[in-house]
Amino acid sequence: MHTPVTRFDAAEYLKSPEDMVAYLDACFEEDTGDGKLIRAALNDIARARGMTQIARDTGLGRESLYKALGSQGNPEFATIIKVMKALGLKLHVSPA
């Protein structure tokens, strides 16, 4: 018997700003230092919000945004800040 399997997509579960903040905060905690988990989380959150709108709000092209936040992306810090601002998020620092 074959059981159909669907791919998990975190973006489908990010319904509220609180969900998005909790998810991104957890990814900051778990990231190994290479930023891949944070980039992936920003991708999920941007897709949950609507990548076209985020592209407009950041002034970046939609394709460029997909590429920067994609699995092979390596976005500049300025891009990360623009995306976070477009998502209504702020980056805060606290002692480790």
PyMOL Python script that loads the backbone (N, CA, C, O; Angstrom):
from pymol import cmd

cmd.read_pdbstr("""\
ATOM      1  N   MET A   1       0.840  -1.174   0.000  1.00  0.00           N
ATOM      2  CA  MET A   1       0.000   0.000   0.000  1.00  0.00           C
ATOM      3  C   MET A   1       0.890   1.245   0.000  1.00  0.00           C
ATOM      4  O   MET A   1       1.864   1.313   0.750  1.00  0.00           O
ATOM      5  N   HIS A   2       0.557   2.225  -0.839  1.00  0.00           N
ATOM      6  CA  HIS A   2       1.340   3.453  -0.983  1.00  0.00           C
ATOM      7  C   HIS A   2       0.630   4.603  -0.274  1.00  0.00           C
ATOM      8  O   HIS A   2      -0.539   4.878  -0.548  1.00  0.00           O
ATOM      9  N   THR A   3       1.327   5.269   0.629  1.00  0.00           N
ATOM     10  CA  THR A   3       0.772   6.417   1.344  1.00  0.00           C
ATOM     11  C   THR A   3       1.291   7.694   0.701  1.00  0.00           C
ATOM     12  O   THR A   3       2.502   7.897   0.624  1.00  0.00           O
ATOM     13  N   PRO A   4       0.387   8.561   0.236  1.00  0.00           N
ATOM     14  CA  PRO A   4       0.863   9.804  -0.367  1.00  0.00           C
ATOM     15  C   PRO A   4       1.521  10.704   0.679  1.00  0.00           C
ATOM     16  O   PRO A   4       1.048  10.815   1.811  1.00  0.00           O
ATOM     17  N   VAL A   5       2.604  11.333   0.283  1.00  0.00           N
ATOM     18  CA  VAL A   5       3.352  12.207   1.172  1.00  0.00           C
ATOM     19  C   VAL A   5       3.432  13.582   0.525  1.00  0.00           C
ATOM     20  O   VAL A   5       3.665  13.704  -0.677  1.00  0.00           O
ATOM     21  N   THR A   6       3.237  14.611   1.335  1.00  0.00           N
ATOM     22  CA  THR A   6       3.385  15.974   0.824  1.00  0.00           C
ATOM     23  C   THR A   6       4.572  16.620   1.508  1.00  0.00           C
ATOM     24  O   THR A   6       4.912  16.284   2.642  1.00  0.00           O
ATOM     25  N   ARG A   7       5.194  17.543   0.811  1.00  0.00           N
ATOM     26  CA  ARG A   7       6.354  18.235   1.350  1.00  0.00           C
ATOM     27  C   ARG A   7       5.916  19.262   2.382  1.00  0.00           C
ATOM     28  O   ARG A   7       4.952  19.994   2.158  1.00  0.00           O
ATOM     29  N   PHE A   8       6.617  19.323   3.511  1.00  0.00           N
ATOM     30  CA  PHE A   8       6.318  20.296   4.557  1.00  0.00           C
ATOM     31  C   PHE A   8       6.739  21.681   4.097  1.00  0.00           C
ATOM     32  O   PHE A   8       7.839  21.860   3.575  1.00  0.00           O
ATOM     33  N   ASP A   9       5.867  22.661   4.291  1.00  0.00           N
ATOM     34  CA  ASP A   9       6.167  24.048   3.948  1.00  0.00           C
ATOM     35  C   ASP A   9       5.804  24.917   5.146  1.00  0.00           C
ATOM     36  O   ASP A   9       4.627  25.130   5.438  1.00  0.00           O
ATOM     37  N   ALA A  10       6.824  25.413   5.834  1.00  0.00           N
ATOM     38  CA  ALA A  10       6.609  26.227   7.031  1.00  0.00           C
ATOM     39  C   ALA A  10       5.746  27.448   6.741  1.00  0.00           C
ATOM     40  O   ALA A  10       5.005  27.903   7.612  1.00  0.00           O
ATOM     41  N   ALA A  11       5.834  27.985   5.524  1.00  0.00           N
ATOM     42  CA  ALA A  11       5.076  29.192   5.167  1.00  0.00           C
ATOM     43  C   ALA A  11       3.576  28.993   5.359  1.00  0.00           C
ATOM     44  O   ALA A  11       2.857  29.950   5.647  1.00  0.00           O
ATOM     45  N   GLU A  12       3.105  27.779   5.204  1.00  0.00           N
ATOM     46  CA  GLU A  12       1.672  27.493   5.360  1.00  0.00           C
ATOM     47  C   GLU A  12       1.203  27.633   6.811  1.00  0.00           C
ATOM     48  O   GLU A  12       0.007  27.775   7.064  1.00  0.00           O
ATOM     49  N   TYR A  13       2.126  27.594   7.748  1.00  0.00           N
ATOM     50  CA  TYR A  13       1.779  27.634   9.167  1.00  0.00           C
ATOM     51  C   TYR A  13       2.059  28.981   9.821  1.00  0.00           C
ATOM     52  O   TYR A  13       1.777  29.169  11.005  1.00  0.00           O
ATOM     53  N   LEU A  14       2.606  29.905   9.067  1.00  0.00           N
ATOM     54  CA  LEU A  14       2.937  31.230   9.604  1.00  0.00           C
ATOM     55  C   LEU A  14       1.783  32.183   9.327  1.00  0.00           C
ATOM     56  O   LEU A  14       1.800  32.926   8.346  1.00  0.00           O
ATOM     57  N   LYS A  15       0.797  32.153  10.186  1.00  0.00           N
ATOM     58  CA  LYS A  15      -0.447  32.903   9.968  1.00  0.00           C
ATOM     59  C   LYS A  15      -0.449  34.291  10.607  1.00  0.00           C
ATOM     60  O   LYS A  15      -1.087  35.207  10.086  1.00  0.00           O
ATOM     61  N   SER A  16       0.244  34.457  11.707  1.00  0.00           N
ATOM     62  CA  SER A  16       0.183  35.730  12.427  1.00  0.00           C
ATOM     63  C   SER A  16       1.586  36.304  12.596  1.00  0.00           C
ATOM     64  O   SER A  16       2.574  35.578  12.489  1.00  0.00           O
ATOM     65  N   PRO A  17       1.672  37.599  12.860  1.00  0.00           N
ATOM     66  CA  PRO A  17       2.990  38.192  13.144  1.00  0.00           C
ATOM     67  C   PRO A  17       3.684  37.504  14.321  1.00  0.00           C
ATOM     68  O   PRO A  17       4.907  37.365  14.326  1.00  0.00           O
ATOM     69  N   GLU A  18       2.917  37.082  15.301  1.00  0.00           N
ATOM     70  CA  GLU A  18       3.492  36.399  16.465  1.00  0.00           C
ATOM     71  C   GLU A  18       4.112  35.065  16.056  1.00  0.00           C
ATOM     72  O   GLU A  18       5.177  34.700  16.554  1.00  0.00           O
ATOM     73  N   ASP A  19       3.448  34.328  15.142  1.00  0.00           N
ATOM     74  CA  ASP A  19       4.000  33.070  14.633  1.00  0.00           C
ATOM     75  C   ASP A  19       5.323  33.327  13.927  1.00  0.00           C
ATOM     76  O   ASP A  19       6.290  32.587  14.109  1.00  0.00           O
ATOM     77  N   MET A  20       5.355  34.376  13.123  1.00  0.00           N
ATOM     78  CA  MET A  20       6.537  34.700  12.338  1.00  0.00           C
ATOM     79  C   MET A  20       7.711  35.094  13.241  1.00  0.00           C
ATOM     80  O   MET A  20       8.845  34.673  13.013  1.00  0.00           O
ATOM     81  N   VAL A  21       7.431  35.900  14.260  1.00  0.00           N
ATOM     82  CA  VAL A  21       8.472  36.324  15.196  1.00  0.00           C
ATOM     83  C   VAL A  21       9.009  35.126  15.971  1.00  0.00           C
ATOM     84  O   VAL A  21      10.222  34.990  16.126  1.00  0.00           O
ATOM     85  N   ALA A  22       8.139  34.267  16.452  1.00  0.00           N
ATOM     86  CA  ALA A  22       8.568  33.094  17.209  1.00  0.00           C
ATOM     87  C   ALA A  22       9.419  32.164  16.341  1.00  0.00           C
ATOM     88  O   ALA A  22      10.428  31.627  16.798  1.00  0.00           O
ATOM     89  N   TYR A  23       9.008  31.983  15.104  1.00  0.00           N
ATOM     90  CA  TYR A  23       9.743  31.132  14.164  1.00  0.00           C
ATOM     91  C   TYR A  23      11.134  31.703  13.880  1.00  0.00           C
ATOM     92  O   TYR A  23      12.129  30.983  13.953  1.00  0.00           O
ATOM     93  N   LEU A  24      11.200  32.987  13.559  1.00  0.00           N
ATOM     94  CA  LEU A  24      12.484  33.607  13.253  1.00  0.00           C
ATOM     95  C   LEU A  24      13.390  33.624  14.483  1.00  0.00           C
ATOM     96  O   LEU A  24      14.593  33.392  14.373  1.00  0.00           O
ATOM     97  N   ASP A  25      12.818  33.895  15.639  1.00  0.00           N
ATOM     98  CA  ASP A  25      13.597  33.896  16.882  1.00  0.00           C
ATOM     99  C   ASP A  25      14.197  32.513  17.141  1.00  0.00           C
ATOM    100  O   ASP A  25      15.361  32.401  17.525  1.00  0.00           O
ATOM    101  N   ALA A  26      13.404  31.463  16.930  1.00  0.00           N
ATOM    102  CA  ALA A  26      13.908  30.098  17.114  1.00  0.00           C
ATOM    103  C   ALA A  26      15.017  29.789  16.116  1.00  0.00           C
ATOM    104  O   ALA A  26      15.981  29.103  16.454  1.00  0.00           O
ATOM    105  N   CYS A  27      14.888  30.291  14.889  1.00  0.00           N
ATOM    106  CA  CYS A  27      15.921  30.058  13.882  1.00  0.00           C
ATOM    107  C   CYS A  27      17.208  30.796  14.222  1.00  0.00           C
ATOM    108  O   CYS A  27      18.298  30.283  13.968  1.00  0.00           O
ATOM    109  N   PHE A  28      17.099  31.993  14.795  1.00  0.00           N
ATOM    110  CA  PHE A  28      18.292  32.696  15.257  1.00  0.00           C
ATOM    111  C   PHE A  28      18.988  31.874  16.345  1.00  0.00           C
ATOM    112  O   PHE A  28      20.215  31.787  16.365  1.00  0.00           O
ATOM    113  N   GLU A  29      18.215  31.278  17.241  1.00  0.00           N
ATOM    114  CA  GLU A  29      18.782  30.471  18.332  1.00  0.00           C
ATOM    115  C   GLU A  29      19.477  29.224  17.803  1.00  0.00           C
ATOM    116  O   GLU A  29      20.530  28.842  18.314  1.00  0.00           O
ATOM    117  N   GLU A  30      18.906  28.589  16.790  1.00  0.00           N
ATOM    118  CA  GLU A  30      19.396  27.310  16.294  1.00  0.00           C
ATOM    119  C   GLU A  30      20.417  27.421  15.165  1.00  0.00           C
ATOM    120  O   GLU A  30      21.088  26.437  14.854  1.00  0.00           O
ATOM    121  N   ASP A  31      20.550  28.583  14.548  1.00  0.00           N
ATOM    122  CA  ASP A  31      21.475  28.739  13.430  1.00  0.00           C
ATOM    123  C   ASP A  31      22.900  28.432  13.885  1.00  0.00           C
ATOM    124  O   ASP A  31      23.317  28.820  14.976  1.00  0.00           O
ATOM    125  N   THR A  32      23.630  27.734  13.035  1.00  0.00           N
ATOM    126  CA  THR A  32      24.982  27.306  13.393  1.00  0.00           C
ATOM    127  C   THR A  32      26.032  28.388  13.203  1.00  0.00           C
ATOM    128  O   THR A  32      27.201  28.179  13.528  1.00  0.00           O
ATOM    129  N   GLY A  33      25.637  29.530  12.685  1.00  0.00           N
ATOM    130  CA  GLY A  33      26.577  30.619  12.470  1.00  0.00           C
ATOM    131  C   GLY A  33      26.798  30.936  11.004  1.00  0.00           C
ATOM    132  O   GLY A  33      27.439  31.934  10.673  1.00  0.00           O
ATOM    133  N   ASP A  34      26.271  30.093  10.119  1.00  0.00           N
ATOM    134  CA  ASP A  34      26.440  30.349   8.691  1.00  0.00           C
ATOM    135  C   ASP A  34      25.278  31.143   8.095  1.00  0.00           C
ATOM    136  O   ASP A  34      25.341  31.559   6.938  1.00  0.00           O
ATOM    137  N   GLY A  35      24.227  31.353   8.873  1.00  0.00           N
ATOM    138  CA  GLY A  35      23.099  32.160   8.434  1.00  0.00           C
ATOM    139  C   GLY A  35      22.099  31.444   7.549  1.00  0.00           C
ATOM    140  O   GLY A  35      21.090  32.035   7.165  1.00  0.00           O
ATOM    141  N   LYS A  36      22.348  30.192   7.216  1.00  0.00           N
ATOM    142  CA  LYS A  36      21.454  29.462   6.305  1.00  0.00           C
ATOM    143  C   LYS A  36      20.055  29.278   6.888  1.00  0.00           C
ATOM    144  O   LYS A  36      19.061  29.398   6.171  1.00  0.00           O
ATOM    145  N   LEU A  37      19.979  28.995   8.153  1.00  0.00           N
ATOM    146  CA  LEU A  37      18.674  28.784   8.781  1.00  0.00           C
ATOM    147  C   LEU A  37      17.887  30.092   8.858  1.00  0.00           C
ATOM    148  O   LEU A  37      16.670  30.095   8.674  1.00  0.00           O
ATOM    149  N   ILE A  38      18.568  31.189   9.126  1.00  0.00           N
ATOM    150  CA  ILE A  38      17.921  32.502   9.194  1.00  0.00           C
ATOM    151  C   ILE A  38      17.438  32.917   7.808  1.00  0.00           C
ATOM    152  O   ILE A  38      16.329  33.430   7.660  1.00  0.00           O
ATOM    153  N   ARG A  39      18.274  32.696   6.792  1.00  0.00           N
ATOM    154  CA  ARG A  39      17.886  33.015   5.420  1.00  0.00           C
ATOM    155  C   ARG A  39      16.666  32.204   5.009  1.00  0.00           C
ATOM    156  O   ARG A  39      15.741  32.738   4.398  1.00  0.00           O
ATOM    157  N   ALA A  40      16.661  30.916   5.342  1.00  0.00           N
ATOM    158  CA  ALA A  40      15.530  30.059   5.010  1.00  0.00           C
ATOM    159  C   ALA A  40      14.262  30.518   5.730  1.00  0.00           C
ATOM    160  O   ALA A  40      13.173  30.495   5.156  1.00  0.00           O
ATOM    161  N   ALA A  41      14.407  30.933   6.986  1.00  0.00           N
ATOM    162  CA  ALA A  41      13.247  31.411   7.741  1.00  0.00           C
ATOM    163  C   ALA A  41      12.697  32.689   7.130  1.00  0.00           C
ATOM    164  O   ALA A  41      11.481  32.847   7.020  1.00  0.00           O
ATOM    165  N   LEU A  42      13.571  33.602   6.733  1.00  0.00           N
ATOM    166  CA  LEU A  42      13.106  34.832   6.087  1.00  0.00           C
ATOM    167  C   LEU A  42      12.399  34.515   4.769  1.00  0.00           C
ATOM    168  O   LEU A  42      11.422  35.172   4.410  1.00  0.00           O
ATOM    169  N   ASN A  43      12.890  33.517   4.060  1.00  0.00           N
ATOM    170  CA  ASN A  43      12.237  33.074   2.833  1.00  0.00           C
ATOM    171  C   ASN A  43      10.820  32.566   3.139  1.00  0.00           C
ATOM    172  O   ASN A  43       9.861  32.947   2.467  1.00  0.00           O
ATOM    173  N   ASP A  44      10.698  31.713   4.148  1.00  0.00           N
ATOM    174  CA  ASP A  44       9.391  31.172   4.533  1.00  0.00           C
ATOM    175  C   ASP A  44       8.427  32.291   4.937  1.00  0.00           C
ATOM    176  O   ASP A  44       7.266  32.299   4.530  1.00  0.00           O
ATOM    177  N   ILE A  45       8.918  33.224   5.734  1.00  0.00           N
ATOM    178  CA  ILE A  45       8.068  34.321   6.212  1.00  0.00           C
ATOM    179  C   ILE A  45       7.661  35.222   5.056  1.00  0.00           C
ATOM    180  O   ILE A  45       6.505  35.637   4.968  1.00  0.00           O
ATOM    181  N   ALA A  46       8.601  35.527   4.171  1.00  0.00           N
ATOM    182  CA  ALA A  46       8.283  36.373   3.008  1.00  0.00           C
ATOM    183  C   ALA A  46       7.251  35.692   2.106  1.00  0.00           C
ATOM    184  O   ALA A  46       6.345  36.352   1.598  1.00  0.00           O
ATOM    185  N   ARG A  47       7.381  34.380   1.904  1.00  0.00           N
ATOM    186  CA  ARG A  47       6.396  33.664   1.094  1.00  0.00           C
ATOM    187  C   ARG A  47       5.037  33.639   1.780  1.00  0.00           C
ATOM    188  O   ARG A  47       4.004  33.734   1.116  1.00  0.00           O
ATOM    189  N   ALA A  48       5.030  33.513   3.106  1.00  0.00           N
ATOM    190  CA  ALA A  48       3.764  33.521   3.848  1.00  0.00           C
ATOM    191  C   ALA A  48       3.066  34.876   3.714  1.00  0.00           C
ATOM    192  O   ALA A  48       1.840  34.937   3.619  1.00  0.00           O
ATOM    193  N   ARG A  49       3.831  35.941   3.707  1.00  0.00           N
ATOM    194  CA  ARG A  49       3.279  37.299   3.585  1.00  0.00           C
ATOM    195  C   ARG A  49       2.927  37.657   2.152  1.00  0.00           C
ATOM    196  O   ARG A  49       2.022  38.453   1.903  1.00  0.00           O
ATOM    197  N   GLY A  50       3.655  37.058   1.207  1.00  0.00           N
ATOM    198  CA  GLY A  50       3.463  37.367  -0.205  1.00  0.00           C
ATOM    199  C   GLY A  50       4.728  37.972  -0.782  1.00  0.00           C
ATOM    200  O   GLY A  50       5.025  39.145  -0.553  1.00  0.00           O
ATOM    201  N   MET A  51       5.466  37.179  -1.525  1.00  0.00           N
ATOM    202  CA  MET A  51       6.769  37.604  -2.036  1.00  0.00           C
ATOM    203  C   MET A  51       6.661  38.827  -2.944  1.00  0.00           C
ATOM    204  O   MET A  51       7.553  39.674  -2.940  1.00  0.00           O
ATOM    205  N   THR A  52       5.587  38.931  -3.718  1.00  0.00           N
ATOM    206  CA  THR A  52       5.431  40.078  -4.618  1.00  0.00           C
ATOM    207  C   THR A  52       5.346  41.375  -3.827  1.00  0.00           C
ATOM    208  O   THR A  52       5.974  42.368  -4.195  1.00  0.00           O
ATOM    209  N   GLN A  53       4.577  41.375  -2.747  1.00  0.00           N
ATOM    210  CA  GLN A  53       4.445  42.574  -1.924  1.00  0.00           C
ATOM    211  C   GLN A  53       5.755  42.898  -1.220  1.00  0.00           C
ATOM    212  O   GLN A  53       6.132  44.066  -1.124  1.00  0.00           O
ATOM    213  N   ILE A  54       6.450  41.887  -0.732  1.00  0.00           N
ATOM    214  CA  ILE A  54       7.734  42.118  -0.067  1.00  0.00           C
ATOM    215  C   ILE A  54       8.730  42.699  -1.071  1.00  0.00           C
ATOM    216  O   ILE A  54       9.499  43.598  -0.732  1.00  0.00           O
ATOM    217  N   ALA A  55       8.719  42.194  -2.290  1.00  0.00           N
ATOM    218  CA  ALA A  55       9.605  42.735  -3.327  1.00  0.00           C
ATOM    219  C   ALA A  55       9.307  44.210  -3.567  1.00  0.00           C
ATOM    220  O   ALA A  55      10.224  45.024  -3.667  1.00  0.00           O
ATOM    221  N   ARG A  56       8.032  44.549  -3.659  1.00  0.00           N
ATOM    222  CA  ARG A  56       7.657  45.957  -3.842  1.00  0.00           C
ATOM    223  C   ARG A  56       8.136  46.809  -2.675  1.00  0.00           C
ATOM    224  O   ARG A  56       8.707  47.882  -2.868  1.00  0.00           O
ATOM    225  N   ASP A  57       7.900  46.322  -1.469  1.00  0.00           N
ATOM    226  CA  ASP A  57       8.250  47.088  -0.266  1.00  0.00           C
ATOM    227  C   ASP A  57       9.755  47.273  -0.092  1.00  0.00           C
ATOM    228  O   ASP A  57      10.198  48.267   0.484  1.00  0.00           O
ATOM    229  N   THR A  58      10.538  46.320  -0.587  1.00  0.00           N
ATOM    230  CA  THR A  58      11.992  46.418  -0.455  1.00  0.00           C
ATOM    231  C   THR A  58      12.628  47.167  -1.624  1.00  0.00           C
ATOM    232  O   THR A  58      13.764  47.631  -1.529  1.00  0.00           O
ATOM    233  N   GLY A  59      11.891  47.280  -2.723  1.00  0.00           N
ATOM    234  CA  GLY A  59      12.453  47.892  -3.925  1.00  0.00           C
ATOM    235  C   GLY A  59      13.317  46.924  -4.713  1.00  0.00           C
ATOM    236  O   GLY A  59      14.035  47.330  -5.627  1.00  0.00           O
ATOM    237  N   LEU A  60      13.252  45.655  -4.365  1.00  0.00           N
ATOM    238  CA  LEU A  60      14.018  44.623  -5.069  1.00  0.00           C
ATOM    239  C   LEU A  60      13.106  43.887  -6.043  1.00  0.00           C
ATOM    240  O   LEU A  60      11.894  43.824  -5.835  1.00  0.00           O
ATOM    241  N   GLY A  61      13.677  43.338  -7.092  1.00  0.00           N
ATOM    242  CA  GLY A  61      12.900  42.533  -8.014  1.00  0.00           C
ATOM    243  C   GLY A  61      12.477  41.233  -7.353  1.00  0.00           C
ATOM    244  O   GLY A  61      13.206  40.681  -6.529  1.00  0.00           O
ATOM    245  N   ARG A  62      11.304  40.746  -7.713  1.00  0.00           N
ATOM    246  CA  ARG A  62      10.791  39.512  -7.118  1.00  0.00           C
ATOM    247  C   ARG A  62      11.746  38.345  -7.372  1.00  0.00           C
ATOM    248  O   ARG A  62      12.031  37.560  -6.468  1.00  0.00           O
ATOM    249  N   GLU A  63      12.238  38.238  -8.609  1.00  0.00           N
ATOM    250  CA  GLU A  63      13.177  37.163  -8.938  1.00  0.00           C
ATOM    251  C   GLU A  63      14.461  37.278  -8.126  1.00  0.00           C
ATOM    252  O   GLU A  63      15.002  36.273  -7.666  1.00  0.00           O
ATOM    253  N   SER A  64      14.947  38.506  -7.950  1.00  0.00           N
ATOM    254  CA  SER A  64      16.163  38.727  -7.162  1.00  0.00           C
ATOM    255  C   SER A  64      15.943  38.325  -5.712  1.00  0.00           C
ATOM    256  O   SER A  64      16.828  37.762  -5.069  1.00  0.00           O
ATOM    257  N   LEU A  65      14.753  38.621  -5.208  1.00  0.00           N
ATOM    258  CA  LEU A  65      14.425  38.273  -3.832  1.00  0.00           C
ATOM    259  C   LEU A  65      14.351  36.755  -3.652  1.00  0.00           C
ATOM    260  O   LEU A  65      14.870  36.215  -2.675  1.00  0.00           O
ATOM    261  N   TYR A  66      13.702  36.069  -4.601  1.00  0.00           N
ATOM    262  CA  TYR A  66      13.659  34.605  -4.552  1.00  0.00           C
ATOM    263  C   TYR A  66      15.073  34.034  -4.574  1.00  0.00           C
ATOM    264  O   TYR A  66      15.385  33.107  -3.828  1.00  0.00           O
ATOM    265  N   LYS A  67      15.922  34.587  -5.425  1.00  0.00           N
ATOM    266  CA  LYS A  67      17.294  34.096  -5.545  1.00  0.00           C
ATOM    267  C   LYS A  67      18.074  34.351  -4.256  1.00  0.00           C
ATOM    268  O   LYS A  67      18.767  33.460  -3.764  1.00  0.00           O
ATOM    269  N   ALA A  68      17.967  35.561  -3.708  1.00  0.00           N
ATOM    270  CA  ALA A  68      18.716  35.917  -2.496  1.00  0.00           C
ATOM    271  C   ALA A  68      18.299  35.073  -1.298  1.00  0.00           C
ATOM    272  O   ALA A  68      19.141  34.689  -0.486  1.00  0.00           O
ATOM    273  N   LEU A  69      17.007  34.784  -1.185  1.00  0.00           N
ATOM    274  CA  LEU A  69      16.505  34.042  -0.024  1.00  0.00           C
ATOM    275  C   LEU A  69      16.388  32.548  -0.277  1.00  0.00           C
ATOM    276  O   LEU A  69      16.023  31.790   0.621  1.00  0.00           O
ATOM    277  N   GLY A  70      16.698  32.121  -1.501  1.00  0.00           N
ATOM    278  CA  GLY A  70      16.610  30.704  -1.850  1.00  0.00           C
ATOM    279  C   GLY A  70      17.711  29.880  -1.208  1.00  0.00           C
ATOM    280  O   GLY A  70      18.597  30.415  -0.543  1.00  0.00           O
ATOM    281  N   SER A  71      17.647  28.577  -1.414  1.00  0.00           N
ATOM    282  CA  SER A  71      18.579  27.661  -0.750  1.00  0.00           C
ATOM    283  C   SER A  71      20.037  27.888  -1.140  1.00  0.00           C
ATOM    284  O   SER A  71      20.934  27.557  -0.365  1.00  0.00           O
ATOM    285  N   GLN A  72      20.289  28.438  -2.309  1.00  0.00           N
ATOM    286  CA  GLN A  72      21.655  28.721  -2.735  1.00  0.00           C
ATOM    287  C   GLN A  72      22.009  30.199  -2.588  1.00  0.00           C
ATOM    288  O   GLN A  72      23.098  30.621  -2.977  1.00  0.00           O
ATOM    289  N   GLY A  73      21.093  30.983  -2.030  1.00  0.00           N
ATOM    290  CA  GLY A  73      21.296  32.421  -1.908  1.00  0.00           C
ATOM    291  C   GLY A  73      22.321  32.795  -0.853  1.00  0.00           C
ATOM    292  O   GLY A  73      22.587  32.048   0.089  1.00  0.00           O
ATOM    293  N   ASN A  74      22.883  33.970  -1.045  1.00  0.00           N
ATOM    294  CA  ASN A  74      23.820  34.533  -0.082  1.00  0.00           C
ATOM    295  C   ASN A  74      23.566  36.042  -0.058  1.00  0.00           C
ATOM    296  O   ASN A  74      24.372  36.821  -0.568  1.00  0.00           O
ATOM    297  N   PRO A  75      22.437  36.450   0.540  1.00  0.00           N
ATOM    298  CA  PRO A  75      22.049  37.862   0.474  1.00  0.00           C
ATOM    299  C   PRO A  75      22.998  38.767   1.249  1.00  0.00           C
ATOM    300  O   PRO A  75      23.578  38.372   2.260  1.00  0.00           O
ATOM    301  N   GLU A  76      23.137  39.983   0.750  1.00  0.00           N
ATOM    302  CA  GLU A  76      23.900  40.984   1.473  1.00  0.00           C
ATOM    303  C   GLU A  76      23.132  41.360   2.737  1.00  0.00           C
ATOM    304  O   GLU A  76      21.917  41.181   2.821  1.00  0.00           O
ATOM    305  N   PHE A  77      23.861  41.882   3.709  1.00  0.00           N
ATOM    306  CA  PHE A  77      23.220  42.283   4.965  1.00  0.00           C
ATOM    307  C   PHE A  77      22.162  43.355   4.706  1.00  0.00           C
ATOM    308  O   PHE A  77      21.116  43.361   5.355  1.00  0.00           O
ATOM    309  N   ALA A  78      22.425  44.255   3.770  1.00  0.00           N
ATOM    310  CA  ALA A  78      21.456  45.306   3.437  1.00  0.00           C
ATOM    311  C   ALA A  78      20.145  44.693   2.941  1.00  0.00           C
ATOM    312  O   ALA A  78      19.068  45.211   3.237  1.00  0.00           O
ATOM    313  N   THR A  79      20.231  43.602   2.196  1.00  0.00           N
ATOM    314  CA  THR A  79      19.023  42.922   1.716  1.00  0.00           C
ATOM    315  C   THR A  79      18.251  42.331   2.885  1.00  0.00           C
ATOM    316  O   THR A  79      17.024  42.424   2.930  1.00  0.00           O
ATOM    317  N   ILE A  80      18.958  41.725   3.827  1.00  0.00           N
ATOM    318  CA  ILE A  80      18.312  41.154   5.013  1.00  0.00           C
ATOM    319  C   ILE A  80      17.571  42.248   5.780  1.00  0.00           C
ATOM    320  O   ILE A  80      16.431  42.049   6.197  1.00  0.00           O
ATOM    321  N   ILE A  81      18.204  43.386   5.966  1.00  0.00           N
ATOM    322  CA  ILE A  81      17.580  44.489   6.693  1.00  0.00           C
ATOM    323  C   ILE A  81      16.347  44.990   5.945  1.00  0.00           C
ATOM    324  O   ILE A  81      15.315  45.244   6.564  1.00  0.00           O
ATOM    325  N   LYS A  82      16.439  45.136   4.619  1.00  0.00           N
ATOM    326  CA  LYS A  82      15.291  45.578   3.826  1.00  0.00           C
ATOM    327  C   LYS A  82      14.132  44.604   3.945  1.00  0.00           C
ATOM    328  O   LYS A  82      12.981  45.017   4.089  1.00  0.00           O
ATOM    329  N   VAL A  83      14.430  43.312   3.885  1.00  0.00           N
ATOM    330  CA  VAL A  83      13.386  42.291   3.991  1.00  0.00           C
ATOM    331  C   VAL A  83      12.752  42.335   5.375  1.00  0.00           C
ATOM    332  O   VAL A  83      11.527  42.300   5.493  1.00  0.00           O
ATOM    333  N   MET A  84      13.558  42.411   6.412  1.00  0.00           N
ATOM    334  CA  MET A  84      13.016  42.453   7.768  1.00  0.00           C
ATOM    335  C   MET A  84      12.135  43.685   7.964  1.00  0.00           C
ATOM    336  O   MET A  84      11.071  43.603   8.578  1.00  0.00           O
ATOM    337  N   LYS A  85      12.580  44.821   7.441  1.00  0.00           N
ATOM    338  CA  LYS A  85      11.789  46.044   7.552  1.00  0.00           C
ATOM    339  C   LYS A  85      10.463  45.900   6.805  1.00  0.00           C
ATOM    340  O   LYS A  85       9.419  46.313   7.309  1.00  0.00           O
ATOM    341  N   ALA A  86      10.502  45.315   5.605  1.00  0.00           N
ATOM    342  CA  ALA A  86       9.283  45.101   4.825  1.00  0.00           C
ATOM    343  C   ALA A  86       8.328  44.140   5.531  1.00  0.00           C
ATOM    344  O   ALA A  86       7.111  44.231   5.367  1.00  0.00           O
ATOM    345  N   LEU A  87       8.887  43.223   6.316  1.00  0.00           N
ATOM    346  CA  LEU A  87       8.071  42.273   7.073  1.00  0.00           C
ATOM    347  C   LEU A  87       7.563  42.871   8.384  1.00  0.00           C
ATOM    348  O   LEU A  87       6.774  42.244   9.092  1.00  0.00           O
ATOM    349  N   GLY A  88       8.013  44.074   8.701  1.00  0.00           N
ATOM    350  CA  GLY A  88       7.609  44.704   9.954  1.00  0.00           C
ATOM    351  C   GLY A  88       8.364  44.158  11.147  1.00  0.00           C
ATOM    352  O   GLY A  88       7.855  44.168  12.268  1.00  0.00           O
ATOM    353  N   LEU A  89       9.587  43.677  10.908  1.00  0.00           N
ATOM    354  CA  LEU A  89      10.404  43.100  11.969  1.00  0.00           C
ATOM    355  C   LEU A  89      11.625  43.982  12.219  1.00  0.00           C
ATOM    356  O   LEU A  89      12.101  44.675  11.320  1.00  0.00           O
ATOM    357  N   LYS A  90      12.121  43.943  13.454  1.00  0.00           N
ATOM    358  CA  LYS A  90      13.329  44.662  13.828  1.00  0.00           C
ATOM    359  C   LYS A  90      14.344  43.677  14.356  1.00  0.00           C
ATOM    360  O   LYS A  90      13.989  42.673  14.972  1.00  0.00           O
ATOM    361  N   LEU A  91      15.599  43.963  14.114  1.00  0.00           N
ATOM    362  CA  LEU A  91      16.688  43.154  14.623  1.00  0.00           C
ATOM    363  C   LEU A  91      17.154  43.765  15.945  1.00  0.00           C
ATOM    364  O   LEU A  91      17.482  44.950  16.008  1.00  0.00           O
ATOM    365  N   HIS A  92      17.180  42.949  16.996  1.00  0.00           N
ATOM    366  CA  HIS A  92      17.615  43.415  18.319  1.00  0.00           C
ATOM    367  C   HIS A  92      18.808  42.578  18.770  1.00  0.00           C
ATOM    368  O   HIS A  92      18.961  41.418  18.388  1.00  0.00           O
ATOM    369  N   VAL A  93      19.626  43.186  19.572  1.00  0.00           N
ATOM    370  CA  VAL A  93      20.803  42.505  20.081  1.00  0.00           C
ATOM    371  C   VAL A  93      20.707  42.412  21.605  1.00  0.00           C
ATOM    372  O   VAL A  93      20.257  43.342  22.274  1.00  0.00           O
ATOM    373  N   SER A  94      21.138  41.271  22.130  1.00  0.00           N
ATOM    374  CA  SER A  94      21.176  41.106  23.582  1.00  0.00           C
ATOM    375  C   SER A  94      22.405  40.264  23.920  1.00  0.00           C
ATOM    376  O   SER A  94      22.920  39.552  23.058  1.00  0.00           O
ATOM    377  N   PRO A  95      22.874  40.336  25.151  1.00  0.00           N
ATOM    378  CA  PRO A  95      24.032  39.537  25.534  1.00  0.00           C
ATOM    379  C   PRO A  95      23.754  38.047  25.351  1.00  0.00           C
ATOM    380  O   PRO A  95      22.639  37.582  25.587  1.00  0.00           O
ATOM    381  N   ALA A  96      24.758  37.317  24.936  1.00  0.00           N
ATOM    382  CA  ALA A  96      24.597  35.856  24.729  1.00  0.00           C
ATOM    383  C   ALA A  96      24.574  35.142  26.053  1.00  0.00           C
ATOM    384  O   ALA A  96      24.447  33.918  26.092  1.00  0.00           O
TER     385      ALA A  96
END
""", "prot")
cmd.dss("prot")
cmd.show_as("cartoon", "prot")
cmd.util.cbc("prot")
cmd.orient("prot")
